[in-house]
Amino acid sequence: MTDAVTGRLRRLACALLTAVLAGCAPAPAARPQAAGTVGTALVLRVGGDTGTPSSRQFAAMLPLTLRLTDAWGQAKVGRLPHAITARDGAPVHDPAPGEVYLWPSNGTIAVYYDDLGQTVPGPGLVRLGVVDAGLDRLASARGQVTVRFERR
């Protein structure tokens, strides 16, 4: 592939990820989990006295179980049950694997498990925390997955 084609593909993937995080894409059809299937548990480092107002609001929701879908092989995304109102810290445009972010315009969170080299356009993401355990299971889960967020 030429550099021009590779660049166009990366920009397209970033635009599609942004659309999903911004809630512009249609919601995927719910797929029931097989009987006895256990969701992925993620243990997070969030909030506390040293956290930001956004991360403390997220931590106050924990423990929390959400249904997440895959976003182009790099993150699992889903909607929070209620909005996080704080807007703090520098916006993140280059999300790192193993971290949890908020898309501030609509209450969607994203747990990144891979880095495909794309940048997130404005307004950027708000960092909420770090995954301490369970990221490998999340990365290997296909399609929709039920995830339980717990505080460390």
N, C-alpha and C positions, 0 to 999 in steps of 0.2 A: 504494500500500500504506500502511496505517496504521502508526504508530510501534509499536503493540502487536504487529502481525503481523511487522514487520521484526525486532523484538526477539526474538520467538519463533523465527523462522527462524535468526537468528544463534546463539541458544542451542542449537538443534538441530544446526546445523553444527558448533559447538564440541564438543558431546557426541559426535557421530559421529567427528570428528577424534581426540578423546581416546580413543575406543574402538579406533580403528585403531592409534594410537601405543602403547596399552596392550596390544595383541595380542588384543583381544576379538573383533574381526571375523574372519570366516573368511578364510583366505588366498585371494587371487585365483588363478584358473587360470593356469598358466604359458602364455604365448604365445611361440612360437618367433620369433626375429628372422629377418627375411628374409636369404637368403644374401648375404654381403658387407656387411651392415649393421654399421657401426662404432658402438660405444657412445659415450656422452658422456664426455669427460675433464674432470674438475674439478681445478683447481689450488687448493690450500688453504694458508692461513696458520694453522698449528697448532703446539702444543708449543713446543719450544725452551726456553731458560733462563728466559724470562719467562712461559711457559705455566703453566696450572694442572695439578695431578696428573692430572685427567681428560683434559685435552687432550694431555698428554704420553703417556698410555696409548694414546689414539687415534692419535697420531702414530707410535707404535712399531709400529702395524699397517700403516702405509703403506709401499709402495704397496698399495692394496686395491681389488679389483674386486667390486662388489655389484650385485645386481638390485634396483632400486627401483620402487615403484609410486606412482601419483599419489594424493594425499590431498586431494580436493575443490578442485583448482585452485589450491593455494597452497604445497604442499610435496611432495617425493618422499621416501618413507619405506622403510626396510628394516632387516633385522636384521644386527647385527655378528657376525662369526664367533666371537668370544668376548667375555665380559663385561668392562666397564670397572668396576673395583671402587671407585675413588675417588669420593667425593661431596664436591664442593667448590664454593666460590663461592655467591653468592646465587642462588636458583632464579629462572629466567626464566619469566614468565607472559605476556609480550607479545613473541613471537619476531619478529625482524626479517628481511626478505628479504636473501638473500646470506649467511646464517649457518647453521652446522651445529650441531645440538643432539642431545642424548641424552635419551631418555625413560628415567629411571634404573631403573624397576621391571622392565624386560625386555630391555634392550639394543637397543632400536630407535633408529635415528638418523633425523633429519629434516633435509632441506636445504630451507629455505624460499626460495621464489622470488617470493612475492607476499604482501601483507598485506591480509587481508580484515576486519581490525578485531576479531578474536576474541581472547579471552584463554584461556590454558591453565590449567586448575584444578590444585590441589595434587596431587602434590608439585612441579609445575613441571618445567621442562626444565633441563638442564645444558649450558651453551655449550661447544662443542668447538673451534670455529674459524670462519674467514671464507673464503668462496669468492673467489678472486682472478681466476679465469678459467673460462669455460664455463657460467656461470649462464644466459645467454640460450638456449643449446642445451638445457639441462635444462628450462627453462620451456616451451619449444616442443615437447618430446618428449611424445608421447601414450602413455597406458597404462604398461606396464612398460618400463623402460629399464635397460641395463647401464651402470653408471657406474664409472669408474676414478678413485679418489681418489689424488692425489699431493701430496707436500709441496713447497712453493715453494722 
